[in-house]
Amino acid sequence: STLPSQRLAKQGLLLESLKIFVLASAISIPLNVLITLIFHKHISIFIEYLKNYISIILITAIYTILFFEENKILSLIIFLISGILGLYAFNILEFNKAVLALFSGFFALSQIILNLIQKVDFFRDQKEDVEIKLTKDKIIIGIFISVFVGVFSGLLPSLSTSQMLLLFQPIMDDRLFIFTSAASAFSNEIFSTTSLYTIQNPRSGLSVYLEETIGKFEYSQFVICLASFLISGSISILIFLLLYKRIFNLLKKVNFKFLNLIILFTIISIVFYFSGPLGLLILFVSTSLGILTISLNVKRSYLMGSLIFSTILIYIGTYQTLIQILKL
């Protein structure tokens, strides 16, 4: 969601993207808590049935996305290259370390390096008084999509909100994507907690922590967690409304080039610390592929092929075969 936010920032509308994010949270959190309380048993049964069709869902999603794409061949090539890179990364590094190196290059360092080369400054000339230009119809569309995405990514294995959002990207502009992405993130956390309660399967960092600290997740604890979503969400929104103007004015005084350099060296240091020299190698390749993707004017969403490609292979039973062919 930072990519469309950056595009708005270039128009001086960085604050609007933040307001859209807060609006999404204000709507998504209570709505998903309500849906979860009413339908949690039925949702789990439905998701258990769909587990056998994950590969078909993903292949259909990718085909649908490519169908609406102008650069179909280039997009498919980027998707496949990132997928093969993902295969290598996941077989020479632990999964978490591989994801750290891959995504840091795809979505962070590639943009930071281009920002430095092009001398971009997102904090300069930002408008302070902006309204959210998102119609009620688009908000309703975003809500429906976010619930759908939250259910699938929160309850099904190997599916993230980013992967599911790819399916709907052709029908979304930047503002709707920011809204849907934010709402889906909250929806995913809530339904991940639902997964822990109904099928005893943690599907997020939060639910893993709850399982390790609490053990068996009872209904009373499930309800307490849902209540905590409402309380913490409300407090966070209140803090934003009280402080956003002060923080925003402070950000406008920050040297954007210096900030980019700090983030650049911080990311490289983190990847090296956790992933070692092999992590740096994956980081270098993924950064290069990210820059190439931007230069070819291909959506960086196709770099999610690094995860989706492996997931499809696992569920159609050809993952190990391809690994042997590539001699990994």
Long-range contacts (C-beta under 8 A, 24 or more apart in sequence): 1-177, 1-178, 1-181, 1-182, 2-107, 2-111, 3-107, 3-111, 3-300, 4-174, 4-175, 4-177, 4-178, 5-174, 5-178, 6-111, 6-122, 7-174, 8-174, 8-175, 8-178, 9-122, 9-126, 10-120, 10-122, 12-125, 12-126, 12-127, 13-126, 13-127, 13-130, 14-122, 14-123, 14-126, 15-126, 15-127, 15-128, 15-130, 15-244, 15-248, 16-130, 16-131, 16-132, 16-133, 16-175, 17-175, 17-178, 18-240, 18-244, 19-130, 19-132, 20-132, 20-134, 20-175, 20-178, 20-179, 20-182, 21-178, 21-179, 21-182, 22-237, 22-240, 22-241, 23-132, 23-134, 23-139, 23-179, 24-142, 24-146, 24-178, 24-179, 24-180, 24-181, 24-182, 24-183, 24-186, 25-182, 25-183, 25-186, 25-233, 25-236, 25-237, 26-233, 26-237, 27-139, 27-143, 27-183, 28-143, 28-146, 28-182, 28-183, 28-184, 28-186, 28-187, 29-186, 29-190, 29-229, 29-230, 29-233, 30-230, 30-233, 31-143, 31-147, 32-147, 32-150, 32-186, 32-187, 32-190, 32-191, 33-190, 33-226, 33-229, 33-230, 35-147, 36-190, 36-191, 36-193, 36-194, 36-226, 37-223, 37-226, 40-194, 40-197, 40-198, 41-198, 43-151, 43-155, 43-191, 43-194, 43-198, 44-155, 44-194, 44-195, 44-198, 44-199, 47-151, 47-152, 47-155, 47-156, 47-195, 48-199, 50-152, 50-156, 51-156, 51-157, 54-156, 54-157, 54-158, 54-159, 54-311, 54-315, 55-311, 55-312, 55-315, 55-316, 57-152, 58-159, 58-163, 58-308, 58-311, 58-312, 58-315, 59-312, 61-163, 61-164, 61-166, 61-167, 62-166, 62-308, 64-167, 64-170, 65-166, 65-167, 65-169, 65-170, 65-301, 68-170, 69-170, 69-299, 71-296, 71-297, 71-298, 74-296, 74-298, 75-298, 75-299, 75-302, 78-289, 78-292, 78-293, 78-296, 78-298, 78-302, 78-303, 78-305, 79-302, 79-303, 79-305, 79-308, 79-309, 80-305, 80-309, 81-289, 81-305, 82-106, 82-289, 82-302, 82-303, 82-304, 82-305, 82-306, 82-309, 83-305, 83-306, 83-308, 83-309, 83-310, 84-309, 84-326, 85-282, 85-285, 85-286, 85-289, 85-306, 86-305, 86-306, 86-307, 86-309, 86-310, 87-309, 87-310, 87-322, 87-323, 87-326, 87-328, 88-282, 88-326, 88-328, 89-282, 89-306, 90-310, 91-323, 91-328, 92-278, 92-282, 92-328, 93-275, 93-278, 93-279, 93-282, 97-274, 97-275, 97-279, 98-275, 98-279, 98-282, 99-307, 100-270, 100-271, 100-274, 100-275, 100-279, 101-271, 101-275, 101-279, 101-280, 101-282, 101-283, 101-286, 102-282, 102-286, 102-306, 103-286, 104-267, 104-270, 104-271, 104-283, 104-286, 104-287, 105-282, 105-283, 105-284, 105-285, 105-286, 105-287, 105-288, 105-289, 105-290, 106-286, 106-287, 106-289, 106-290, 106-293, 106-300, 106-303, 106-306, 107-290, 107-300, 107-303, 108-263, 108-267, 109-264, 109-267, 109-268, 109-283, 109-287, 109-290, 110-286, 110-287, 110-289, 110-290, 110-291, 110-293, 110-294, 110-300, 111-290, 111-294, 112-260, 112-263, 112-264, 112-267, 113-264, 113-287, 113-291, 114-291, 114-294, 115-256, 115-260, 116-257, 116-260, 116-261, 116-264, 119-257, 120-256, 121-256, 121-257, 122-256, 123-251, 123-252, 123-254, 123-256, 124-252, 124-256, 126-248, 126-252, 128-245, 128-248, 128-249, 132-175, 133-175, 134-175, 134-176, 134-179, 138-175, 138-176, 138-179, 139-179, 141-171, 141-176, 142-176, 142-179, 142-180, 142-183, 143-183, 145-180, 145-184, 146-180, 146-183, 146-184, 146-186, 146-187, 147-187, 149-180, 149-184, 149-187, 149-188, 150-183, 150-184, 150-186, 150-187, 150-188, 150-190, 150-191, 151-187, 151-191, 153-184, 153-188, 153-191, 153-203, 154-187, 154-188, 154-189, 154-190, 154-191, 154-192, 154-194, 154-195, 154-203, 154-204, 155-191, 155-192, 155-194, 155-195, 155-199, 155-203, 157-201, 157-203, 158-307, 158-311, 158-314, 158-315, 159-311, 160-307, 161-185, 161-187, 161-188, 162-301, 162-304, 163-304, 163-307, 163-308, 163-311, 165-301, 166-301, 166-304, 166-308, 169-299, 169-301, 186-229, 186-233, 189-229, 190-226, 190-229, 193-222, 193-225, 193-226, 194-222, 196-222, 197-221, 197-222
